[in-house]
Amino acid sequence: MPHIRLKSFQYGNKAALIAVFDELNFLETVNKHTDKKKIEGLTIGEYLLLNIIGRCDGSISENAMQKWF
């Protein structure tokens, strides 16, 4: 039986998602491959990261995202 490495995150799924995004270099990759530079003061990568994490926290609309954040 193979050994599986597990990581425990104090803040649950949000911290786990951020850790995966860090491992994938998500922000840098998205920002490198997009033309638009900012949405509401955030880079495209930051905006998408918050949008994805917000939606994993529950159903959240574009309008409700600012309040959630």
MOPAC internal coordinates of N, CA, C and O (Angstrom, degrees):
PM7 1SCF
backbone

  N    0.0000 0     0.00 0     0.00 0    0    0    0
  C    1.4520 1     0.00 0     0.00 0    1    0    0
  C    1.5330 1   108.18 1     0.00 0    2    1    0
  O    1.2310 1   119.66 1   -50.42 1    3    2    1
  N    1.3382 1   118.26 1   129.58 1    3    2    1
  C    1.4652 1   120.94 1  -178.21 1    5    3    2
  C    1.5293 1   111.37 1   -71.88 1    6    5    3
  O    1.2310 1   121.71 1   -28.04 1    7    6    5
  N    1.3306 1   114.34 1   151.96 1    7    6    5
  C    1.4538 1   120.12 1   176.90 1    9    7    6
  C    1.5202 1   108.50 1   -84.35 1   10    9    7
  O    1.2310 1   120.72 1   -42.50 1   11   10    9
  N    1.2985 1   116.23 1   137.50 1   11   10    9
  C    1.4542 1   121.61 1   179.19 1   13   11   10
  C    1.5181 1   108.31 1  -114.15 1   14   13   11
  O    1.2310 1   120.52 1   -50.14 1   15   14   13
  N    1.3367 1   116.62 1   129.86 1   15   14   13
  C    1.4635 1   120.88 1   177.36 1   17   15   14
  C    1.5152 1   108.48 1   -91.11 1   18   17   15
  O    1.2310 1   120.53 1   -50.11 1   19   18   17
  N    1.2895 1   116.60 1   129.89 1   19   18   17
  C    1.4547 1   122.07 1   178.74 1   21   19   18
  C    1.5194 1   109.69 1  -117.43 1   22   21   19
  O    1.2310 1   121.24 1   -32.28 1   23   22   21
  N    1.3182 1   115.24 1   147.72 1   23   22   21
  C    1.4540 1   120.92 1   173.13 1   25   23   22
  C    1.5187 1   107.75 1  -119.83 1   26   25   23
  O    1.2310 1   121.04 1   -39.47 1   27   26   25
  N    1.3022 1   115.62 1   140.53 1   27   26   25
  C    1.4615 1   121.15 1   177.37 1   29   27   26
  C    1.5219 1   108.29 1  -105.60 1   30   29   27
  O    1.2310 1   120.49 1   -45.22 1   31   30   29
  N    1.3241 1   116.67 1   134.78 1   31   30   29
  C    1.4535 1   121.64 1  -179.25 1   33   31   30
  C    1.5189 1   109.34 1  -119.74 1   34   33   31
  O    1.2310 1   121.15 1   -50.80 1   35   34   33
  N    1.3180 1   115.40 1   129.20 1   35   34   33
  C    1.4542 1   120.97 1  -177.10 1   37   35   34
  C    1.5215 1   112.81 1   -61.54 1   38   37   35
  O    1.2310 1   120.13 1   144.63 1   39   38   37
  N    1.3194 1   117.36 1   -35.37 1   39   38   37
  C    1.4567 1   120.07 1  -175.22 1   41   39   38
  C    1.5209 1   112.37 1  -104.41 1   42   41   39
  O    1.2310 1   120.26 1  -155.81 1   43   42   41
  N    1.3150 1   117.12 1    24.19 1   43   42   41
  C    1.4491 1   122.41 1   170.82 1   45   43   42
  C    1.5115 1   115.86 1    66.71 1   46   45   43
  O    1.2310 1   122.11 1    40.63 1   47   46   45
  N    1.3356 1   113.57 1  -139.37 1   47   46   45
  C    1.4564 1   119.44 1  -170.48 1   49   47   46
  C    1.5309 1   113.18 1   -64.12 1   50   49   47
  O    1.2310 1   119.27 1   147.50 1   51   50   49
  N    1.3026 1   119.00 1   -32.50 1   51   50   49
  C    1.4769 1   120.57 1   179.75 1   53   51   50
  C    1.5247 1   110.69 1   -64.67 1   54   53   51
  O    1.2310 1   120.22 1   135.49 1   55   54   53
  N    1.3093 1   117.18 1   -44.51 1   55   54   53
  C    1.4679 1   120.98 1   178.66 1   57   55   54
  C    1.5207 1   110.57 1   -66.88 1   58   57   55
  O    1.2310 1   120.17 1   142.01 1   59   58   57
  N    1.3195 1   117.27 1   -37.99 1   59   58   57
  C    1.4639 1   120.41 1   178.36 1   61   59   58
  C    1.5240 1   110.52 1   -64.93 1   62   61   59
  O    1.2310 1   120.20 1   137.70 1   63   62   61
  N    1.3224 1   117.23 1   -42.30 1   63   62   61
  C    1.4646 1   120.70 1   177.88 1   65   63   62
  C    1.5248 1   111.18 1   -62.32 1   66   65   63
  O    1.2310 1   120.37 1   135.66 1   67   66   65
  N    1.3067 1   116.90 1   -44.34 1   67   66   65
  C    1.4646 1   120.28 1   179.50 1   69   67   66
  C    1.5233 1   110.36 1   -62.76 1   70   69   67
  O    1.2310 1   120.06 1   141.00 1   71   70   69
  N    1.3312 1   117.49 1   -39.00 1   71   70   69
  C    1.4615 1   120.91 1   178.05 1   73   71   70
  C    1.5327 1   110.85 1   -62.96 1   74   73   71
  O    1.2310 1   120.22 1   138.54 1   75   74   73
  N    1.3315 1   117.19 1   -41.46 1   75   74   73
  C    1.4647 1   120.96 1   178.52 1   77   75   74
  C    1.5244 1   110.11 1   -66.69 1   78   77   75
  O    1.2310 1   120.34 1   135.96 1   79   78   77
  N    1.3420 1   116.95 1   -44.04 1   79   78   77
  C    1.4586 1   120.26 1   177.88 1   81   79   78
  C    1.5265 1   110.87 1   -59.45 1   82   81   79
  O    1.2310 1   120.31 1   140.82 1   83   82   81
  N    1.3345 1   117.02 1   -39.18 1   83   82   81
  C    1.4715 1   120.77 1   177.56 1   85   83   82
  C    1.5285 1   111.07 1   -63.59 1   86   85   83
  O    1.2310 1   120.71 1   135.05 1   87   86   85
  N    1.3369 1   116.24 1   -44.95 1   87   86   85
  C    1.4702 1   120.13 1  -179.98 1   89   87   86
  C    1.5236 1   111.58 1   -62.01 1   90   89   87
  O    1.2310 1   120.38 1   146.25 1   91   90   89
  N    1.3307 1   116.88 1   -33.75 1   91   90   89
  C    1.4654 1   121.63 1  -178.48 1   93   91   90
  C    1.5254 1   113.16 1   -86.65 1   94   93   91
  O    1.2310 1   120.45 1   176.58 1   95   94   93
  N    1.3389 1   116.74 1    -3.42 1   95   94   93
  C    1.4711 1   121.27 1  -174.38 1   97   95   94
  C    1.5269 1   110.61 1    53.66 1   98   97   95
  O    1.2310 1   121.21 1  -136.82 1   99   98   97
  N    1.3212 1   115.28 1    43.18 1   99   98   97
  C    1.4603 1   122.61 1  -174.49 1  101   99   98
  C    1.5275 1   112.62 1   -56.34 1  102  101   99
  O    1.2310 1   120.54 1   128.79 1  103  102  101
  N    1.3366 1   116.57 1   -51.21 1  103  102  101
  C    1.4665 1   119.82 1  -176.75 1  105  103  102
  C    1.5215 1   111.54 1   -59.15 1  106  105  103
  O    1.2310 1   120.49 1   130.88 1  107  106  105
  N    1.3181 1   116.66 1   -49.12 1  107  106  105
  C    1.4562 1   120.81 1  -177.99 1  109  107  106
  C    1.5283 1   111.52 1   -63.17 1  110  109  107
  O    1.2310 1   120.55 1   138.02 1  111  110  109
  N    1.3348 1   116.55 1   -41.98 1  111  110  109
  C    1.4590 1   120.95 1  -178.39 1  113  111  110
  C    1.5211 1   111.27 1   -65.22 1  114  113  111
  O    1.2310 1   120.39 1   132.17 1  115  114  113
  N    1.3165 1   116.86 1   -47.83 1  115  114  113
  C    1.4713 1   120.35 1  -179.70 1  117  115  114
  C    1.5215 1   110.10 1   -63.52 1  118  117  115
  O    1.2310 1   120.52 1   132.39 1  119  118  117
  N    1.3188 1   116.61 1   -47.61 1  119  118  117
  C    1.4652 1   119.68 1  -177.99 1  121  119  118
  C    1.5349 1   112.01 1   -62.48 1  122  121  119
  O    1.2310 1   120.70 1   145.39 1  123  122  121
  N    1.3166 1   116.26 1   -34.61 1  123  122  121
  C    1.4651 1   120.84 1  -179.97 1  125  123  122
  C    1.5337 1   111.96 1   -67.31 1  126  125  123
  O    1.2310 1   120.55 1   147.75 1  127  126  125
  N    1.3368 1   116.56 1   -32.25 1  127  126  125
  C    1.4600 1   120.85 1  -172.66 1  129  127  126
  C    1.5298 1   113.86 1  -105.98 1  130  129  127
  O    1.2310 1   119.88 1  -162.05 1  131  130  129
  N    1.3145 1   117.84 1    17.95 1  131  130  129
  C    1.4685 1   120.69 1   177.26 1  133  131  130
  C    1.5222 1   109.41 1  -120.92 1  134  133  131
  O    1.2310 1   121.38 1   -33.72 1  135  134  133
  N    1.3157 1   114.97 1   146.28 1  135  134  133
  C    1.4578 1   120.84 1   179.59 1  137  135  134
  C    1.5248 1   112.19 1   -82.36 1  138  137  135
  O    1.2310 1   121.17 1   137.05 1  139  138  137
  N    1.3303 1   115.37 1   -42.95 1  139  138  137
  C    1.4580 1   119.78 1  -178.87 1  141  139  138
  C    1.5236 1   108.69 1   -70.30 1  142  141  139
  O    1.2310 1   120.10 1   -42.88 1  143  142  141
  N    1.3106 1   117.41 1   137.12 1  143  142  141
  C    1.4641 1   120.20 1  -173.70 1  145  143  142
  C    1.5203 1   114.26 1   -96.10 1  146  145  143
  O    1.2310 1   119.70 1   146.98 1  147  146  145
  N    1.3386 1   118.18 1   -33.02 1  147  146  145
  C    1.4696 1   119.58 1  -176.26 1  149  147  146
  C    1.5281 1   110.98 1  -141.63 1  150  149  147
  O    1.2310 1   120.78 1   -33.80 1  151  150  149
  N    1.3219 1   116.11 1   146.20 1  151  150  149
  C    1.4599 1   124.54 1   168.31 1  153  151  150
  C    1.5178 1   105.59 1  -129.79 1  154  153  151
  O    1.2310 1   120.85 1   -64.53 1  155  154  153
  N    1.3037 1   115.97 1   115.47 1  155  154  153
  C    1.4714 1   121.65 1   179.20 1  157  155  154
  C    1.5226 1   112.11 1    50.68 1  158  157  155
  O    1.2310 1   120.54 1  -138.86 1  159  158  157
  N    1.3305 1   116.58 1    41.14 1  159  158  157
  C    1.4608 1   121.82 1   176.23 1  161  159  158
  C    1.5214 1   114.97 1    85.08 1  162  161  159
  O    1.2310 1   119.67 1   176.35 1  163  162  161
  N    1.3216 1   118.24 1    -3.65 1  163  162  161
  C    1.4617 1   122.38 1  -179.88 1  165  163  162
  C    1.5223 1   109.32 1  -107.96 1  166  165  163
  O    1.2310 1   120.75 1   -30.12 1  167  166  165
  N    1.3297 1   116.16 1   149.88 1  167  166  165
  C    1.4620 1   118.10 1   171.57 1  169  167  166
  C    1.5280 1   107.68 1   -67.48 1  170  169  167
  O    1.2310 1   120.55 1   -16.00 1  171  170  169
  N    1.3185 1   116.56 1   164.00 1  171  170  169
  C    1.4642 1   120.50 1   179.65 1  173  171  170
  C    1.5321 1   110.05 1   -60.29 1  174  173  171
  O    1.2310 1   120.36 1   138.04 1  175  174  173
  N    1.3212 1   116.92 1   -41.96 1  175  174  173
  C    1.4617 1   120.67 1   178.43 1  177  175  174
  C    1.5176 1   112.61 1   -61.10 1  178  177  175
  O    1.2310 1   120.37 1   135.45 1  179  178  177
  N    1.3318 1   116.91 1   -44.55 1  179  178  177
  C    1.4702 1   120.85 1   178.44 1  181  179  178
  C    1.5224 1   110.88 1   -63.29 1  182  181  179
  O    1.2310 1   121.08 1   136.36 1  183  182  181
  N    1.3394 1   115.54 1   -43.64 1  183  182  181
  C    1.4566 1   120.73 1  -179.71 1  185  183  182
  C    1.5287 1   110.56 1   -61.08 1  186  185  183
  O    1.2310 1   120.22 1   132.92 1  187  186  185
  N    1.3387 1   117.18 1   -47.08 1  187  186  185
  C    1.4629 1   120.39 1   179.43 1  189  187  186
  C    1.5249 1   111.66 1   -65.19 1  190  189  187
  O    1.2310 1   120.43 1   139.43 1  191  190  189
  N    1.3256 1   116.78 1   -40.57 1  191  190  189
  C    1.4657 1   120.72 1   177.94 1  193  191  190
  C    1.5290 1   110.99 1   -57.66 1  194  193  191
  O    1.2310 1   120.58 1   131.13 1  195  194  193
  N    1.3281 1   116.50 1   -48.87 1  195  194  193
  C    1.4668 1   120.03 1   178.83 1  197  195  194
  C    1.5202 1   111.65 1   -64.49 1  198  197  195
  O    1.2310 1   120.57 1   141.53 1  199  198  197
  N    1.3199 1   116.52 1   -38.47 1  199  198  197
  C    1.4575 1   120.65 1   179.46 1  201  199  198
  C    1.5268 1   110.68 1   -63.42 1  202  201  199
  O    1.2310 1   120.30 1   134.34 1  203  202  201
  N    1.3213 1   117.04 1   -45.66 1  203  202  201
  C    1.4654 1   121.28 1   179.95 1  205  203  202
  C    1.5193 1   110.98 1   -64.86 1  206  205  203
  O    1.2310 1   120.07 1   132.88 1  207  206  205
  N    1.3319 1   117.48 1   -47.12 1  207  206  205
  C    1.4653 1   120.48 1  -179.75 1  209  207  206
  C    1.5285 1   110.49 1   -63.94 1  210  209  207
  O    1.2310 1   120.31 1   139.11 1  211  210  209
  N    1.3355 1   117.01 1   -40.89 1  211  210  209
  C    1.4590 1   120.59 1   177.98 1  213  211  210
  C    1.5135 1   112.15 1   -61.01 1  214  213  211
  O    1.2310 1   120.38 1   139.64 1  215  214  213
  N    1.3140 1   116.89 1   -40.36 1  215  214  213
  C    1.4617 1   120.25 1  -179.95 1  217  215  214
  C    1.5208 1   112.00 1   -74.09 1  218  217  215
  O    1.2310 1   119.76 1   153.44 1  219  218  217
  N    1.3169 1   118.07 1   -26.56 1  219  218  217
  C    1.4649 1   120.62 1   174.85 1  221  219  218
  C    1.5219 1   110.81 1   -72.71 1  222  221  219
  O    1.2310 1   120.69 1   157.18 1  223  222  221
  N    1.3156 1   116.28 1   -22.82 1  223  222  221
  C    1.4653 1   122.19 1   178.48 1  225  223  222
  C    1.5167 1   111.12 1   -79.30 1  226  225  223
  O    1.2310 1   120.00 1   168.10 1  227  226  225
  N    1.3073 1   117.61 1   -11.90 1  227  226  225
  C    1.4528 1   123.68 1  -178.83 1  229  227  226
  C    1.5135 1   107.74 1   145.87 1  230  229  227
  O    1.2310 1   120.90 1    -8.20 1  231  230  229
  N    1.2900 1   115.89 1   171.80 1  231  230  229
  C    1.4537 1   119.86 1  -179.83 1  233  231  230
  C    1.5216 1   109.67 1   -65.67 1  234  233  231
  O    1.2310 1   120.70 1   -56.62 1  235  234  233
  N    1.3197 1   116.28 1   123.38 1  235  234  233
  C    1.4644 1   120.42 1  -178.06 1  237  235  234
  C    1.5294 1   108.37 1  -139.32 1  238  237  235
  O    1.2310 1   120.86 1   -48.26 1  239  238  237
  N    1.3125 1   115.97 1   131.74 1  239  238  237
  C    1.4549 1   120.73 1  -179.30 1  241  239  238
  C    1.5221 1   109.83 1   -84.85 1  242  241  239
  O    1.2310 1   121.03 1   -11.33 1  243  242  241
  N    1.3338 1   115.64 1   168.67 1  243  242  241
  C    1.4675 1   120.20 1   176.39 1  245  243  242
  C    1.5223 1   110.53 1   -58.99 1  246  245  243
  O    1.2310 1   120.21 1   139.36 1  247  246  245
  N    1.3321 1   117.21 1   -40.64 1  247  246  245
  C    1.4631 1   121.39 1  -178.56 1  249  247  246
  C    1.5281 1   112.34 1   -69.22 1  250  249  247
  O    1.2310 1   120.54 1   147.21 1  251  250  249
  N    1.3309 1   116.58 1   -32.79 1  251  250  249
  C    1.4601 1   120.22 1  -177.87 1  253  251  250
  C    1.5267 1   112.66 1   -82.73 1  254  253  251
  O    1.2310 1   120.47 1   166.92 1  255  254  253
  N    1.3310 1   116.71 1   -13.08 1  255  254  253
  C    1.4572 1   119.67 1  -176.25 1  257  255  254
  C    1.5307 1   111.92 1   -62.16 1  258  257  255
  O    1.2310 1   119.71 1   137.57 1  259  258  257
  N    1.3280 1   118.15 1   -42.43 1  259  258  257
  C    1.4624 1   119.92 1  -179.92 1  261  259  258
  C    1.5160 1   111.46 1   -60.74 1  262  261  259
  O    1.2310 1   120.14 1   137.82 1  263  262  261
  N    1.3084 1   117.34 1   -42.18 1  263  262  261
  C    1.4707 1   120.87 1   179.36 1  265  263  262
  C    1.5285 1   110.24 1   -65.56 1  266  265  263
  O    1.2310 1   120.39 1   137.70 1  267  266  265
  N    1.3417 1   116.86 1   -42.30 1  267  266  265
  C    1.4720 1   120.86 1   179.26 1  269  267  266
  C    1.5096 1   110.72 1   -61.98 1  270  269  267
  O    1.2310 1   120.65 1   136.30 1  271  270  269
  N    1.3527 1   116.36 1   -43.70 1  271  270  269
  C    1.4438 1   120.37 1  -177.71 1  273  271  270
  C    1.5044 1   110.64 1   -67.65 1  274  273  271
  O    1.2310 1   120.10 1   180.00 1  275  274  273

